[in-house]
Amino acid sequence: MKKIYALSLFVVLGLALNAQTLTEANHSPVSGEQFATVQCDSLGVSPGASGTGVSWNFSSVVAHTAIVNNFTAMPTSTVNPYPVPGITVASSINNISYYTTSSSFLKYWGGNITAGPVSGNLIYTSPAVSAVYPMSLNSTSSSVTGGTINVSSPLSLNGTFIGNSGVIADATGTVILPFGTFTNVIRVVTTQTIEFTTALANGTVTQMNYDYYSANFKSSLFTISTSTLNVPAFGAPSTQTVVNRLMPSPVGVKENVQLISDLLVYPNPATTQLNFNTENKSAKHVFIYDVSGKLIESKLFTDGKLTLNVSDYANGMDIFNVTGADNQLLKTGKITVLH
């Protein structure tokens, strides 16, 4: 199941902004941004409580490291099938979402849909409002939607749909993930109901998405998506839940605007010891992750320097993040360990 619409997982910006207020600047997709997500086991995963001061612990959620999607945001001109220029966010031709953005709204105009056995594409003439800016706790918006649906599987069908969508920031708190603990998190819940009509059958798709945002990332750290397909002519409704989490430093990601230009990381490849050296006083902490996003080690800089003992690291590539005093990302890169 792919999300009908997504409050997308975008590249780290590391802006010193309050996560409890989302804006176009710290939330909407921008052309050229890249990010990666890894699909996780959804069994027993619950969105948790709403309200203030909530703690959501997803640290034990198992990642399926073979299911990684690398997304890129690209401009889209005024051409069919979408009626206005905007931004396309895609990892493949089968995983695309299309948006327009302003200082007031993020609007979803279509993309791929998978619900139960049905796969297809939605093209909106009346878009869904995916976010309202500025968006803080209890901010809410709704919209009436409509457009066309093109089903590719299990049969090839064309039809139309009408529906409604809603978005609310329903909670703030702390998220615990395998690669870190994040405070000042805001949770955004988006819902949508689509009633579609085709030559073969009519039905309804309903979806609810939970996205958890931190000030340290222009992205949803963790996403829970549930969709239900109900086609009375084909039997009982079918429900699916898919969980994705952010890869902490995706390959190809644009680095933070506050990046450290003089950082030395050596020797790379490393055998027993790895050194970090910078004169940038903003650098406070180094985090090392494996390619699945699991935190391996973290260490503080001392006068712009630190040394890691990598003797017990597994052979292969790992990812590092250099962060500042407020945990904002300043630099990301790759290291290789060869024993």
C-alpha positions as CSV (number, residue, x, y, z in Angstrom):
1,M,0.0,0.0,0.0
2,K,1.3,3.4,-1.0
3,K,0.0,6.5,0.5
4,I,-2.8,8.2,-1.4
5,Y,-1.2,11.4,-0.3
6,A,1.8,12.1,1.8
7,L,3.0,14.9,4.0
8,S,6.2,14.0,2.4
9,L,9.5,12.8,3.9
10,F,11.9,15.5,2.9
11,V,15.6,16.3,3.3
12,V,17.1,17.5,6.5
13,L,17.3,21.2,6.8
14,G,18.4,21.5,10.5
15,L,16.6,24.9,10.8
16,A,16.4,26.3,14.3
17,L,12.6,26.4,14.2
18,N,10.0,25.2,16.6
19,A,8.7,21.8,15.3
20,Q,5.4,22.7,16.8
21,T,4.8,25.2,14.0
22,L,5.0,23.9,10.4
23,T,5.4,26.4,7.6
24,E,6.0,26.3,3.9
25,A,9.7,27.0,4.5
26,N,10.3,24.0,6.9
27,H,7.7,21.6,5.5
28,S,6.9,21.9,1.8
29,P,8.9,20.1,-0.9
30,V,11.4,22.1,-2.9
31,S,12.8,21.0,-6.3
32,G,16.1,19.2,-5.9
33,E,15.5,17.9,-2.4
34,Q,16.2,14.2,-1.8
35,F,15.3,11.8,1.0
36,A,15.0,8.1,1.7
37,T,12.6,6.0,3.7
38,V,12.8,2.4,4.9
39,Q,9.6,0.3,5.3
40,C,9.1,-1.2,8.7
41,D,7.1,-4.0,10.2
42,S,3.6,-2.8,10.9
43,L,2.6,-5.6,13.3
44,G,1.6,-4.2,16.6
45,V,2.5,-0.6,15.7
46,S,0.0,1.9,17.1
47,P,-0.1,5.7,16.4
48,G,-0.3,6.3,20.2
49,A,-2.1,9.0,22.1
50,S,-3.0,12.6,21.1
51,G,-2.7,15.7,23.1
52,T,0.4,17.5,24.6
53,G,3.5,16.0,26.2
54,V,3.0,12.6,24.6
55,S,5.9,10.1,24.3
56,W,5.8,7.8,21.3
57,N,8.4,4.9,21.4
58,F,9.1,3.3,18.1
59,S,12.6,2.3,18.9
60,S,11.9,-1.5,18.6
61,V,10.0,-1.3,15.3
62,V,11.8,-3.6,12.9
63,A,13.0,-2.1,9.6
64,H,12.9,-4.1,6.4
65,T,16.2,-2.9,5.0
66,A,15.5,-4.4,1.6
67,I,12.6,-2.0,1.1
68,V,14.2,1.4,0.9
69,N,12.8,4.2,-1.3
70,N,15.0,7.1,-2.5
71,F,12.9,10.1,-3.4
72,T,13.6,13.2,-5.4
73,A,11.5,16.4,-5.7
74,M,11.3,17.8,-9.2
75,P,9.4,20.6,-10.8
76,T,6.4,19.7,-13.0
77,S,5.1,22.0,-15.7
78,T,1.5,22.7,-16.7
79,V,1.0,19.5,-18.8
80,N,-1.4,16.6,-18.6
81,P,-2.4,15.0,-16.5
82,Y,-2.1,17.7,-13.8
83,P,-3.8,21.1,-14.4
84,V,-1.2,23.4,-12.6
85,P,2.6,23.6,-12.3
86,G,4.0,22.2,-9.0
87,I,6.4,19.7,-7.5
88,T,6.5,16.0,-8.2
89,V,8.0,13.7,-5.5
90,A,8.9,10.3,-6.8
91,S,11.1,7.3,-6.1
92,S,9.9,5.4,-9.2
93,I,7.3,5.6,-11.9
94,N,5.1,3.6,-9.6
95,N,5.6,5.8,-6.5
96,I,4.8,9.4,-7.4
97,S,3.0,12.2,-5.5
98,Y,2.2,15.6,-7.0
99,Y,1.8,18.9,-5.0
100,T,1.5,22.6,-5.2
101,T,2.6,24.8,-2.3
102,S,2.1,28.3,-1.0
103,S,2.5,30.2,2.2
104,S,-0.9,29.1,3.3
105,F,-1.4,25.5,2.0
106,L,0.2,22.3,0.7
107,K,-2.1,20.8,-1.8
108,Y,-2.1,17.2,-3.2
109,W,-3.1,16.8,-6.8
110,G,-2.6,13.1,-7.4
111,G,-0.3,10.2,-7.7
112,N,-0.2,6.4,-7.2
113,I,-2.6,4.6,-5.1
114,T,-2.5,1.0,-3.8
115,A,-5.4,-0.2,-1.5
116,G,-6.0,-3.9,-1.0
117,P,-5.7,-5.6,-4.4
118,V,-6.2,-2.4,-6.4
119,S,-3.4,-0.3,-7.9
120,G,-3.9,2.8,-9.9
121,N,-3.4,6.5,-10.3
122,L,-5.4,9.5,-9.1
123,I,-5.6,12.8,-10.9
124,Y,-7.4,15.6,-9.0
125,T,-9.3,18.5,-10.5
126,S,-10.2,19.6,-6.9
127,P,-7.1,18.9,-4.7
128,A,-6.8,17.7,-1.2
129,V,-5.3,20.1,1.4
130,S,-2.5,18.2,3.0
131,A,-1.3,21.0,5.3
132,V,-2.4,24.5,6.3
133,Y,0.3,27.0,7.2
134,P,1.4,28.0,9.8
135,M,0.4,24.7,11.4
136,S,0.6,24.3,15.2
137,L,-1.2,22.1,17.7
138,N,-4.9,21.9,16.9
139,S,-4.6,23.6,13.5
140,T,-7.1,22.0,11.1
141,S,-8.4,22.2,7.6
142,S,-10.7,20.3,5.2
143,S,-11.4,20.2,1.5
144,V,-13.8,18.6,-1.0
145,T,-12.0,16.6,-3.6
146,G,-12.7,15.1,-7.0
147,G,-11.1,13.9,-10.2
148,T,-10.4,10.8,-12.2
149,I,-9.1,7.3,-11.3
150,N,-7.1,5.0,-13.6
151,V,-6.9,1.5,-12.3
152,S,-4.1,-0.6,-13.6
153,S,-4.5,-3.8,-11.5
154,P,-6.1,-6.3,-11.1
155,L,-8.0,-5.0,-14.2
156,S,-7.5,-1.9,-16.4
157,L,-10.3,0.5,-15.7
158,N,-11.0,4.2,-15.9
159,G,-13.5,6.1,-13.7
160,T,-14.2,9.2,-11.6
161,F,-14.2,10.0,-7.9
162,I,-15.5,12.5,-5.4
163,G,-14.5,12.8,-1.8
164,N,-13.3,14.8,1.1
165,S,-10.0,15.2,3.0
166,G,-9.0,16.6,6.4
167,V,-5.8,17.5,8.2
168,I,-5.2,18.3,11.9
169,A,-2.1,18.7,14.1
170,D,-3.4,16.6,17.0
171,A,-0.4,16.1,19.3
172,T,3.0,17.2,20.4
173,G,5.6,15.3,22.4
174,T,8.7,13.1,22.0
175,V,9.5,10.4,19.4
176,I,12.0,7.6,20.2
177,L,13.5,5.9,17.1
178,P,16.5,3.6,16.6
179,F,18.6,6.5,15.5
180,G,17.7,9.0,18.2
181,T,15.2,10.7,20.5
182,F,13.5,13.8,19.3
183,T,11.7,16.3,21.4
184,N,9.3,19.1,20.4
185,V,7.7,16.8,17.9
186,I,4.3,17.6,16.3
187,R,2.0,14.9,14.9
188,V,-0.1,15.7,11.8
189,V,-3.0,13.4,11.0
190,T,-4.4,13.4,7.4
191,T,-7.6,11.6,6.4
192,Q,-9.3,11.1,3.1
193,T,-12.4,9.4,1.8
194,I,-12.8,8.7,-2.0
195,E,-15.9,7.3,-3.6
196,F,-15.1,6.0,-7.0
197,T,-17.2,4.9,-10.0
198,T,-16.0,2.7,-12.8
199,A,-17.7,0.7,-15.5
200,L,-17.1,-2.5,-13.6
201,A,-17.8,-1.6,-9.9
202,N,-18.2,1.3,-7.5
203,G,-16.4,1.5,-4.2
204,T,-14.8,3.6,-1.4
205,V,-11.2,4.1,-0.3
206,T,-10.6,5.6,3.1
207,Q,-7.2,6.5,4.5
208,M,-5.6,7.8,7.6
209,N,-1.9,8.9,7.9
210,Y,0.1,9.8,11.0
211,D,3.2,11.8,10.4
212,Y,5.7,12.9,13.2
213,Y,7.8,16.0,12.6
214,S,10.8,17.3,14.5
215,A,12.5,20.7,14.3
216,N,15.7,19.0,13.3
217,F,14.3,17.6,10.1
218,K,12.2,18.9,7.2
219,S,10.6,15.5,7.1
220,S,8.3,13.1,8.8
221,L,10.5,11.0,11.1
222,F,7.9,8.3,11.2
223,T,4.7,7.6,9.2
224,I,1.9,5.2,9.8
225,S,-0.6,4.8,6.8
226,T,-3.8,2.8,6.9
227,S,-6.1,2.4,4.0
228,T,-9.3,0.5,3.6
229,L,-10.9,-0.6,0.2
230,N,-14.6,-1.4,0.2
231,V,-16.0,-2.7,-3.1
232,P,-19.4,-4.3,-2.1
233,A,-19.5,-6.3,-5.4
234,F,-16.2,-8.0,-4.6
235,G,-16.9,-9.0,-1.0
236,A,-15.7,-7.8,2.4
237,P,-13.6,-4.6,2.9
238,S,-9.8,-5.0,2.8
239,T,-7.5,-3.0,5.1
240,Q,-3.7,-2.5,5.0
241,T,-1.3,-0.7,7.2
242,V,2.2,0.4,6.1
243,V,4.9,1.9,8.3
244,N,7.9,3.9,7.0
245,R,10.6,5.8,8.9
246,L,13.2,8.3,7.7
247,M,16.7,7.1,6.8
248,P,18.8,9.4,8.9
249,S,21.3,10.4,6.2
250,P,20.1,9.2,2.8
251,V,22.6,8.7,0.0
252,G,22.6,11.8,-2.3
253,V,20.9,14.1,0.3
254,K,21.5,17.8,0.0
255,E,23.4,18.8,3.1
256,N,22.3,21.4,5.6
257,V,22.5,25.0,4.7
258,Q,24.8,25.4,7.8
259,L,27.2,22.7,6.5
260,I,30.7,22.5,7.8
261,S,33.1,23.1,4.9
262,D,36.4,22.2,6.6
263,L,35.5,18.9,8.2
264,L,38.3,16.3,7.8
265,V,37.4,12.6,8.3
266,Y,40.4,10.3,8.1
267,P,41.6,7.7,7.4
268,N,38.7,6.7,5.1
269,P,38.5,3.7,4.7
270,A,39.4,3.1,8.3
271,T,40.7,-0.1,10.0
272,T,40.9,0.6,13.7
273,Q,40.6,4.4,14.2
274,L,38.6,7.2,12.6
275,N,39.3,10.9,13.2
276,F,37.1,13.9,12.9
277,N,38.6,17.4,12.8
278,T,37.0,20.8,12.2
279,E,37.6,24.4,13.3
280,N,33.8,25.1,13.1
281,K,32.7,25.8,16.7
282,S,29.1,24.8,15.9
283,A,30.1,21.2,15.7
284,K,29.2,19.4,18.9
285,H,28.4,15.8,18.3
286,V,29.0,12.9,15.8
287,F,26.5,10.1,15.3
288,I,27.4,6.9,13.3
289,Y,24.6,4.8,11.7
290,D,24.6,1.6,9.7
291,V,22.9,1.7,6.3
292,S,19.6,0.5,7.9
293,G,19.6,3.6,10.1
294,K,20.6,1.9,13.3
295,L,22.7,4.0,15.7
296,I,26.1,2.4,16.2
297,E,27.9,5.1,18.2
298,S,27.8,8.8,19.2
299,K,30.6,11.0,20.6
300,L,31.1,14.6,21.5
301,F,33.7,16.9,19.9
302,T,36.5,18.3,22.1
303,D,37.9,21.5,20.7
304,G,36.7,20.5,17.2
305,K,38.3,17.0,17.4
306,L,37.3,13.5,18.2
307,T,38.5,9.9,17.6
308,L,36.4,6.8,17.2
309,N,37.6,3.3,17.8
310,V,36.1,1.3,14.9
311,S,37.9,-2.0,15.6
312,D,34.6,-3.6,16.5
313,Y,32.6,-2.1,13.6
314,A,31.4,-4.5,10.9
315,N,33.1,-4.2,7.5
316,G,31.3,-2.0,5.0
317,M,29.8,1.5,4.7
318,D,28.3,3.5,7.5
319,I,26.8,7.0,7.6
320,F,27.8,9.9,9.9
321,N,25.9,13.0,11.1
322,V,27.6,16.0,12.6
323,T,25.1,18.0,14.7
324,G,25.2,21.3,16.6
325,A,24.2,22.3,20.1
326,D,20.5,22.2,19.3
327,N,20.9,18.8,17.5
328,Q,20.6,20.5,14.1
329,L,22.3,18.6,11.3
330,L,25.5,20.4,10.1
331,K,27.1,17.8,8.0
332,T,26.4,14.3,6.7
333,G,28.7,11.8,4.9
334,K,29.8,8.2,4.5
335,I,32.7,6.2,6.0
336,T,34.0,2.8,5.1
337,V,35.5,0.3,7.5
338,L,37.8,-2.4,6.3
339,H,39.6,-4.7,8.7
